[in-house]
Amino acid sequence: MNFIDLFAGAGGLSEGFVNAGYTPLAHVEMDTNACNTIKTRLAYHFLTKVRNENIYNLYLKKEITRENLWNKIPREILDSVINREISEDSINDIFNKIDEIRDLKKIDIIIGGPPCQAYSLVGRSRDPNKMEGDKRNYLFRYYAEFLKRYKPEYFLFENVLGLLSAGSKKYLIEMVQLFKSIGYSVVFPTIVNAEDYGVLQKRRRVIIIGHRGNNKLTFPMIDISDNPWQVKTDLFYDLPKLNPGEEIHIAKYTKPVNKYLQMYGIRNANDFVTQHMTRIHNDRDLEIYSIAIDKWINQKSRLKYTDLPTRLRTHNNIRVFLDRFKVVNPFGHSHTLVAHIAKDGHYYIYPDPEQIRSISVREAARIQSFPDDYYFEGGRTAAFNQIGNAVPPIMAKSLAKIIKTQ
């Protein structure tokens, strides 16, 4: 079953579909670092298929360059990643590129979700115009153009909860009506929670599924399983300790694989993991982190900005956004990971008084359920941004499987 991934990001949604047995024909993404990440991941899948994954591991260990790695991959696979912004000016060029790539192969499903900032509740609260004039509000119209051209049997559209209320629901209403007008039965937007699929993160998203034709469609039943796992004991437990600003590029696991990491395919056959690196923090931030960790670990309560001594405050606003510093919950599941982690680590503090720092790139990737051999191109900040914007692959795989049964 072949698919196109629009607004593909770092490929989290695509990774889930690939792991469920689908074949990607094209990825379209405007961010160059994210496109490079997808290419590197496609290299992994190709080399694994031909049983030559050792080449990929040489790249992870920096024993060969990215150019060396990509030179081992058929050109048509790398060219299937289209680094373009989807717009009125570019869409015909993108169509032509996809037509060239797919070589008459049928496209069974289109997946993806436009950038979420325009619908985000946080984005709207911070923008004086409530994002009303933001062109990203209408990117779904371009999504519909791909449906009209390629007529897949199904599509899967993913976005943030704010889509349900943005513009007093006018965007959602227009979106659903548009999909129906071009011949798709649409499941009314369904809210899914990543926790229900085994992801150790409280992450709720809106999923819209469409099927070509006029048949009545209901959202497929999801096999929701118990998720008793905990971040500290099951997700972070085998990674080496880090100091602020430290990078262990080739990090050896400190403990044997546990049931959770094995069951969900996060830890693989390798005996090492890469990109275990965190940002530098100043003394003031480290002191605040220490207070926040102590308050959460010992009192089970969150630090409010107004709890801090005056000497540690740098913001005059003490009425809103009082949760500027937040510790990842070690006793359960993490709060939602977002792209803001690329700007600072204040909202994702490591839950241990012996490691006063924000979480590492690899820890953030694990929270999003990316496997340990998934490599994010572009450096630390770019990696955090890609991870924060991603769809958890574990959740994506479950959605892919239930669509496949249809």
C-alpha positions, 0 to 999 in steps of 0.5 A, a space after each residue: 500500500 503506497 502513501 504520500 506524506 504531506 507536511 512530513 516534518 521529521 517523518 514520525 507519521 511516515 515511520 509509523 506507516 512504514 512499520 505497519 507495512 506501507 510504502 512511501 512514494 513521496 514526502 513533501 516538507 519545507 524544512 531542509 533539516 527535516 528533509 535530511 532527517 527523512 532521507 537518512 531514515 529512508 537510508 536506514 530502511 533501505 539498508 535494513 531491507 538489503 541486510 546491510 545496516 552496518 553501513 548505517 551504524 558506521 554513519 551513526 558512529 561518524 565513521 563515514 560521512 552523510 554523503 558516504 551513506 547517501 551514496 549507498 542508496 538508490 537515487 530515486 529513494 532520496 529524490 522522493 523527499 521533496 524539499 518545498 513549501 506547499 503553496 500556490 506557486 509551488 504546487 504544480 511543480 510538486 505534482 510534476 515531481 511526484 508524478 515522475 517519482 511514482 511512475 504510475 504507481 497507485 497512491 492508496 492513502 495520503 497522510 499528514 497535517 499542516 503546521 499547527 501554529 495557526 490552530 494552536 491555543 497557545 499561538 492564538 493566545 499570544 497573537 493579538 489577531 488570534 492568528 486570523 490573518 495567518 495563511 497557515 489557517 488555509 493550508 488544508 485547501 492545498 491538502 485537498 488539491 492532492 486528494 483531487 489529483 491522486 484520488 487515494 482510497 483513504 486520507 488521514 489528516 492530523 492536527 492539534 486540538 485547537 483545530 476544533 475551535 479555531 475561528 469559531 470552528 469556521 476552518 474545521 467546517 470548511 475543511 470537512 465540507 471541502 473534503 466531502 465536496 471532492 468525493 470523500 466520506 469523512 469521519 467526524 474529527 476524533 480526538 486520540 490520545 498518544 497514551 492509549 497507544 503506549 506512548 509515555 506522553 499526554 498528547 491529544 491530537 485531532 484525527 480526520 479520516 476520509 474514504 473515497 465514495 459515499 459510504 457511511 464511515 465510522 472511526 475504526 475501533 482502537 485497541 486501547 491497552 493499559 499503559 502502566 509504564 513510567 518515564 523514569 523507570 521504564 523510558 530513561 532508566 538505561 541512558 548515561 547521566 549527563 551534565 548540562 551542556 554535555 554530549 555523549 554522541 555514542 552513549 553505551 546503555 547502562 542497563 539491559 533492555 527492559 520490557 517497555 523498550 523492547 515491546 515498543 521497538 524503541 531500543 534495537 539490536 545496537 549496544 549504543 545510542 546517539 544524540 544524548 546531548 543537552 543544552 548549557 544552563 546558567 547558574 540562575 536556571 540551574 538553581 530554579 531547576 533544583 527548586 522545581 525538581 525538589 518541589 515535584 519529587 518531594 511534594 508532588 506539586 508544580 513550581 509556580 513562578 511566584 514561588 521563586 525568590 524575587 532575586 531569581 525572577 526576570 519577568 515582571 509578569 506574575 499573573 499569567 504563564 506561571 508554569 514557566 518551569 516544569 519537571 517531566 513527571 518521573 512517576 507517570 507520563 510526560 506532559 506534551 512535548 512541543 517545539 518550544 523545547 528548541 528555544 529553552 529547556 525550562 518546560 522539560 526539566 530532567 526529573 532527578 536531583 542528581 542531574 539538574 538539567 533539561 532533557 537531552 535530545 535522545 530523551 525527548 525523542 524517546 518521549 515521542 516514541 522514536 526508536 533509538 536508531 532514528 537520527 535527527 539531522 541539523 544539530 541540537 536545536 534543529 533536532 529538538 524542533 523536529 522532535 517537538 513537531 512530530 507525530 509519535 511513531 507508535 501512535 502512527 503505526 496503530 492508526 496505520 494498522 486500523 486503516 489497513 484493516 478497512 
